[in-house]
Amino acid sequence: MSSSAPAAPAAPLHIQPATEQDIPTIIELAEATWEPTYRFIISKEQLEYMYRVIYTPASVLRQMREQHHAFLLAYVEGQPSGFASYSEKPEGVYHLNKIYVLPSHQGQGLGQRLVQAVENAVREVGGRALELNVNRHNPAINFYERQGFAQHREEDIPIGPYWMNDYVLRKEL
């Protein structure tokens, strides 16, 4: 295989399914990525409230056991650097619930590789489409569009006393 791009070799990347024993790692990654991701999009109060609802050990365990969220962990040079989770919806549609990459590793293709890993896992079980929610003011919309997602609908979701004002993006697989 030849390439005309004289790029430095990429850091070794490994993506694997997470288990319940990985919950502390998932929470550690969430702690490092949540605030930088949302601080310019939602209020500090909403940011803190949602984090407490989504990322307690009991909440992540409930997502795995009761809501059947599958988590994937990405390791760069053996260090946890990002994660994604997805779950099944009706009629062959799956939902990309979460995707976060450490700020120090953003812009290096790790998010794209996590999306591809989720797409591959969904295809393997017969999924025909992947959807995700993204805040209407989140610049990550551009990232998702580059991965082949397109706006499917708008959705306003109550979370406690707050609202998430999202686009639902969809990609046919």
Secondary structure as UniProt FT lines:
FT   STRAND          13..17
FT   HELIX           20..22
FT   HELIX           23..38
FT   TURN            39..41
FT   HELIX           44..54
FT   HELIX           57..65
FT   STRAND          70..76
FT   TURN            77..78
FT   STRAND          79..88
FT   TURN            91..92
FT   STRAND          93..101
FT   HELIX           103..105
FT   TURN            106..109
FT   HELIX           110..124
FT   TURN            125..126
FT   STRAND          129..135
FT   TURN            136..137
FT   HELIX           140..146
FT   TURN            147..148
FT   STRAND          150..159
FT   TURN            160..161
FT   STRAND          162..172
//
